[in-house]
Amino acid sequence: MDRRNFLRAGLMSAALSATVAAAPEKARKVRPLRHAPRNGRVDLVNDCLAWHLEWSGGKLASTGFENKLSGHTFKFSEVQELALAFSGTSHRIEIPWWKFTFSLDERPVPQDQEQGLKHDYHLPATSDQDWGVTENLLLRGLRGVKAARDAITYEGYGWFRCWATLPKEVQGQEIVLVLGGYDHLDWNEYWVYVNGIEIGHRTVQGRWRTPGQFSLTAASPAYASLRFGAGERNLIALRTRGYDKHFGGYSDEVLRHYVFEPSLADQFITVGQPYLRVTDFEVAELNQSSPAKVTFLLRSQSLGIHASVNYELDDPTRRKWVEIENSSGKDLLFLAVC
């Protein structure tokens, strides 16, 4: 059976089945590509734009583009043309939902005076039966919270809790919690607790963010509290503070209709490091089907991944999309392309 799996990159993770040995050759027959030299250049042009791409030693990079309508030229000093992220572990535990409540404080208070911590929200023995439920850390699908708030700006605290089971066979190995959002809709501050013990604190800001990674090694104080095996549970509790959904000068009234329920958040546990990043792509073949469109076939030297990277000009619009072929000989969980 042909197990090739082509994937047009999107926001969702996906499993890429291992390709059988003959599949890459078969796949290339349907693409009118030709062998590429080790060094070269391609210019995409139309009446509105010019897009310059070069490769040296097989490494592809956009070097800049020209806006013919305005006469402006943009040169790139540093480019990472393609990077793929895969799961780096065989044990990845997703967190599908959280219990949630806002803190009892009626106004912003210093962190050591916050009522949730004083009421032991971070401890396993504390009940969260009357808390609400949310799909992710950005409060997507929030329901069941008595004091619901819909403000675009919130300066107070929130609390999240969930229970996780760790396989018995991973005891003694590093445990990593990956938690947080990717944009300005995320909370500005996190405190992370495992079985009542604080394992990390982080503050973030800006329009684009990176989820936090909180590691537990066998030498860390909280590791001794972990319970492994079927039927054993571990409490993950998060205290969060403050978010601000303003951007672009829009008023609160406009933003209440404009800001959708956010989904760009990570919330999972891994055994060992969570990501395998692949960046060592080299140009193998190409086809410039028109002055405004070109396709490159790139190969990863380390993992055996093939990627078809397509560039296209459409009047004043630049487009780039990627199709991925798993030729590594093993199944991979694909997470992101950038």
C-alpha positions as CSV (number, residue, x, y, z in Angstrom):
1,M,0.0,0.0,0.0
2,D,1.3,3.5,-0.9
3,R,1.6,5.3,2.5
4,R,2.8,8.6,1.1
5,N,1.4,11.5,3.1
6,F,1.5,15.0,1.6
7,L,0.5,17.8,3.9
8,R,-0.2,21.4,3.1
9,A,0.9,23.2,6.2
10,G,-1.8,24.7,8.4
11,L,-2.4,25.5,12.1
12,M,-3.2,22.0,13.2
13,S,-0.7,19.3,14.0
14,A,-0.9,16.1,11.9
15,A,0.7,12.6,11.8
16,L,2.9,12.0,8.7
17,S,3.1,8.3,8.0
18,A,6.5,7.0,6.8
19,T,6.9,6.8,3.1
20,V,7.7,3.6,1.4
21,A,11.1,3.5,-0.4
22,A,9.7,3.9,-3.9
23,A,7.3,6.8,-3.1
24,P,9.6,9.8,-3.5
25,E,10.5,8.8,-7.0
26,K,6.9,8.2,-7.9
27,A,5.9,11.5,-6.3
28,R,8.5,13.4,-8.4
29,K,7.1,12.1,-11.6
30,V,4.0,14.2,-11.2
31,R,6.0,17.3,-10.7
32,P,7.8,18.8,-13.7
33,L,11.0,19.6,-11.8
34,R,14.6,19.6,-13.0
35,H,17.9,19.2,-11.2
36,A,19.1,22.3,-9.5
37,P,22.8,23.4,-9.4
38,R,24.4,24.0,-6.0
39,N,24.3,27.7,-6.6
40,G,21.7,29.8,-8.4
41,R,19.2,32.6,-8.5
42,V,15.5,33.0,-9.5
43,D,13.6,36.3,-9.9
44,L,9.8,36.3,-9.9
45,V,8.4,39.3,-11.6
46,N,5.0,40.9,-12.6
47,D,3.8,44.4,-13.2
48,C,3.6,45.1,-9.4
49,L,6.4,43.2,-7.7
50,A,9.8,41.5,-8.1
51,W,10.8,38.7,-5.7
52,H,14.4,37.6,-5.5
53,L,15.5,34.2,-4.4
54,E,19.0,32.8,-4.2
55,W,20.7,29.6,-3.1
56,S,24.4,29.0,-2.3
57,G,25.7,25.5,-1.4
58,G,22.1,24.4,-1.7
59,K,20.8,26.8,1.0
60,L,17.7,28.7,-0.3
61,A,16.9,32.3,0.9
62,S,14.7,35.2,-0.2
63,T,17.1,38.1,-0.6
64,G,14.5,40.8,-1.1
65,F,11.6,42.2,-3.2
66,E,10.8,45.4,-5.1
67,N,7.4,47.2,-5.0
68,K,7.1,48.5,-8.5
69,L,4.0,50.5,-7.7
70,S,5.8,52.6,-5.0
71,G,9.3,52.3,-6.2
72,H,10.5,50.9,-2.8
73,T,13.1,48.1,-2.6
74,F,13.3,45.8,0.5
75,K,16.5,43.8,1.1
76,F,16.7,41.0,3.7
77,S,19.8,40.8,5.8
78,E,18.9,37.5,7.5
79,V,16.5,34.8,6.4
80,Q,15.4,31.3,7.6
81,E,13.6,30.2,4.5
82,L,12.1,27.0,5.9
83,A,11.9,25.4,9.4
84,L,9.7,22.5,10.3
85,A,8.8,21.5,13.9
86,F,8.0,17.9,14.8
87,S,7.3,16.3,18.1
88,G,10.6,15.3,19.6
89,T,9.3,12.6,21.9
90,S,7.3,9.4,21.8
91,H,5.4,10.5,24.9
92,R,3.3,13.6,24.4
93,I,0.3,14.1,26.8
94,E,-2.2,16.7,25.6
95,I,-4.3,18.8,28.0
96,P,-7.8,19.0,26.4
97,W,-9.4,21.3,28.9
98,W,-9.0,23.1,32.3
99,K,-11.0,23.9,35.4
100,F,-10.9,27.7,35.7
101,T,-11.9,30.5,38.1
102,F,-11.1,34.1,38.4
103,S,-9.4,35.1,41.7
104,L,-11.5,36.4,44.5
105,D,-9.8,39.8,44.5
106,E,-12.1,42.6,43.5
107,R,-9.1,44.8,42.3
108,P,-5.5,44.3,41.3
109,V,-3.3,43.3,44.3
110,P,0.3,42.4,44.9
111,Q,1.0,38.8,44.1
112,D,1.7,37.9,47.8
113,Q,-1.8,39.2,48.7
114,E,-3.7,37.4,46.0
115,Q,-6.6,35.4,47.5
116,G,-6.4,32.3,45.3
117,L,-2.9,31.5,46.7
118,K,-4.1,32.2,50.2
119,H,-7.0,29.8,49.6
120,D,-4.6,27.0,48.4
121,Y,-5.9,26.9,44.8
122,H,-2.5,25.3,43.9
123,L,-2.8,22.4,46.3
124,P,-4.3,18.9,45.4
125,A,-6.5,18.8,48.5
126,T,-8.4,22.0,47.4
127,S,-11.7,21.3,45.7
128,D,-12.4,22.9,42.3
129,Q,-15.9,21.4,42.0
130,D,-17.6,24.8,41.6
131,W,-15.1,26.2,39.1
132,G,-15.9,26.7,35.5
133,V,-14.4,24.9,32.4
134,T,-12.4,26.2,29.5
135,E,-10.8,24.6,26.4
136,N,-7.5,26.4,26.6
137,L,-5.4,28.9,28.5
138,L,-6.9,31.8,26.5
139,L,-10.3,31.1,27.9
140,R,-11.8,29.7,24.7
141,G,-15.2,28.2,25.3
142,L,-15.3,29.4,28.9
143,R,-18.4,28.4,30.8
144,G,-19.7,27.9,34.3
145,V,-17.8,30.8,35.9
146,K,-20.0,32.7,38.3
147,A,-18.2,36.1,38.0
148,A,-17.7,36.1,34.2
149,R,-15.8,39.0,32.8
150,D,-15.8,40.1,29.2
151,A,-13.4,43.1,29.5
152,I,-10.8,43.6,26.8
153,T,-8.4,44.5,29.6
154,Y,-8.2,42.5,32.8
155,E,-5.6,43.3,35.5
156,G,-6.5,40.6,38.0
157,Y,-5.6,37.0,38.4
158,G,-7.0,33.7,37.1
159,W,-6.5,30.1,38.1
160,F,-6.4,26.9,36.0
161,R,-6.2,23.3,37.2
162,C,-6.1,19.9,35.6
163,W,-4.9,16.4,36.5
164,A,-2.4,14.4,34.4
165,T,-1.3,10.7,34.5
166,L,2.4,9.9,33.7
167,P,3.4,6.4,32.3
168,K,5.3,4.2,34.8
169,E,8.1,3.5,32.3
170,V,9.2,7.2,32.1
171,Q,9.9,7.6,35.8
172,G,13.3,9.2,36.3
173,Q,13.2,10.9,32.9
174,E,12.8,14.7,32.3
175,I,9.2,16.0,32.3
176,V,8.5,19.2,30.3
177,L,5.3,21.2,30.5
178,V,4.7,23.5,27.5
179,L,2.1,26.1,28.3
180,G,1.1,29.5,26.9
181,G,-0.2,31.4,23.9
182,Y,1.3,32.8,20.8
183,D,-0.1,36.3,20.6
184,H,-1.2,39.3,22.6
185,L,-4.4,37.6,23.8
186,D,-2.3,35.5,26.2
187,W,-1.9,36.3,29.9
188,N,1.0,38.5,30.8
189,E,2.3,36.5,33.7
190,Y,2.3,32.8,34.7
191,W,3.1,30.9,37.9
192,V,3.2,27.1,37.4
193,Y,2.6,24.5,40.2
194,V,2.9,20.7,40.1
195,N,1.3,18.9,43.1
196,G,1.4,22.2,45.0
197,I,5.1,23.0,44.4
198,E,6.0,26.0,42.2
199,I,8.2,24.9,39.3
200,G,8.3,28.1,37.2
201,H,7.3,31.8,36.8
202,R,7.4,33.8,33.6
203,T,6.4,37.3,32.3
204,V,5.7,37.9,28.6
205,Q,4.7,40.8,26.5
206,G,4.4,41.9,22.9
207,R,2.1,41.1,19.9
208,W,3.8,37.7,19.2
209,R,4.9,35.3,22.0
210,T,6.4,31.9,22.5
211,P,4.8,29.4,24.9
212,G,6.8,28.7,28.1
213,Q,8.6,25.5,28.8
214,F,8.8,24.3,32.4
215,S,11.2,21.4,33.0
216,L,11.2,18.9,35.8
217,T,14.4,16.8,36.1
218,A,15.1,14.1,38.7
219,A,17.2,16.6,40.6
220,S,14.5,19.2,40.9
221,P,12.6,19.5,44.2
222,A,9.1,19.0,42.6
223,Y,10.1,15.8,40.9
224,A,9.9,13.8,44.1
225,S,6.2,14.7,44.3
226,L,5.4,13.1,40.9
227,R,3.3,10.0,40.7
228,F,3.8,7.5,37.9
229,G,1.6,4.7,36.6
230,A,-2.0,3.9,35.8
231,G,-4.4,5.3,38.4
232,E,-1.9,7.9,39.7
233,R,-2.7,11.6,39.2
234,N,-0.7,14.8,39.3
235,L,-2.2,18.2,39.7
236,I,-1.1,21.0,37.4
237,A,-2.2,24.4,38.6
238,L,-1.5,27.7,37.0
239,R,-1.9,31.2,38.4
240,T,-2.1,33.8,35.7
241,R,-2.3,37.6,35.8
242,G,-3.5,40.3,33.4
243,Y,-4.3,40.4,29.7
244,D,-4.8,43.3,27.3
245,K,-6.5,42.6,24.0
246,H,-6.1,46.1,22.6
247,F,-4.4,46.6,19.3
248,G,-4.5,48.8,16.2
249,G,-6.2,51.7,18.1
250,Y,-9.6,50.0,18.1
251,S,-12.1,50.8,20.8
252,D,-13.4,48.3,23.3
253,E,-16.8,48.2,21.6
254,V,-15.2,47.3,18.3
255,L,-12.9,44.8,19.8
256,R,-15.8,42.9,21.5
257,H,-17.1,42.2,18.0
258,Y,-13.7,41.8,16.3
259,V,-11.7,39.6,18.6
260,F,-12.6,35.9,18.2
261,E,-12.2,33.2,20.7
262,P,-8.5,32.5,20.5
263,S,-7.0,29.1,19.8
264,L,-3.3,29.8,19.4
265,A,-2.1,28.2,22.7
266,D,0.0,25.2,23.6
267,Q,-0.9,23.0,26.6
268,F,0.8,19.6,26.7
269,I,3.4,17.5,28.6
270,T,6.3,15.6,27.1
271,V,8.9,13.2,28.3
272,G,12.2,14.8,27.3
273,Q,12.5,17.8,25.0
274,P,9.2,18.6,23.2
275,Y,10.4,19.7,19.7
276,L,12.5,18.3,16.9
277,R,13.3,21.3,14.6
278,V,14.5,20.6,11.1
279,T,16.2,23.5,9.2
280,D,19.0,21.8,7.1
281,F,17.1,21.9,3.8
282,E,19.0,22.0,0.5
283,V,17.7,22.7,-3.0
284,A,17.5,19.5,-5.0
285,E,15.1,20.4,-7.9
286,L,13.1,23.3,-9.2
287,N,10.6,24.4,-11.8
288,Q,9.9,28.0,-12.8
289,S,6.6,27.5,-14.6
290,S,6.0,31.2,-15.3
291,P,7.8,34.5,-14.7
292,A,5.7,34.8,-11.5
293,K,5.8,31.3,-10.1
294,V,8.5,28.8,-9.0
295,T,8.5,25.5,-7.1
296,F,11.6,24.2,-5.2
297,L,12.0,20.6,-4.0
298,L,14.1,20.8,-0.8
299,R,15.6,17.8,1.0
300,S,16.6,17.7,4.7
301,Q,20.0,16.1,5.1
302,S,19.4,14.9,8.6
303,L,15.8,13.6,8.7
304,G,15.0,12.6,5.1
305,I,12.1,15.0,4.8
306,H,11.2,16.4,1.4
307,A,9.4,19.8,1.1
308,S,7.9,21.4,-2.0
309,V,8.1,25.1,-1.5
310,N,6.0,27.2,-3.8
311,Y,6.4,30.9,-4.5
312,E,3.9,33.0,-6.5
313,L,3.2,36.6,-7.3
314,D,-0.5,37.5,-7.9
315,D,-0.7,41.2,-8.8
316,P,0.4,43.0,-5.6
317,T,0.3,39.8,-3.5
318,R,3.1,37.5,-2.6
319,R,2.2,33.9,-1.8
320,K,4.3,31.0,-0.4
321,W,3.0,27.6,0.6
322,V,4.7,24.3,1.5
323,E,3.8,20.6,0.9
324,I,5.7,18.1,3.0
325,E,6.6,14.5,2.2
326,N,7.8,12.1,4.9
327,S,10.6,10.1,3.4
328,S,12.3,9.4,6.8
329,G,11.2,5.8,7.2
330,K,9.4,6.5,10.5
331,D,6.2,8.1,11.5
332,L,6.4,11.7,12.6
333,L,4.0,14.1,14.4
334,F,4.2,17.4,12.4
335,L,3.5,20.5,14.5
336,A,4.4,23.7,12.6
337,V,6.1,25.3,9.6
338,C,7.7,28.7,9.5
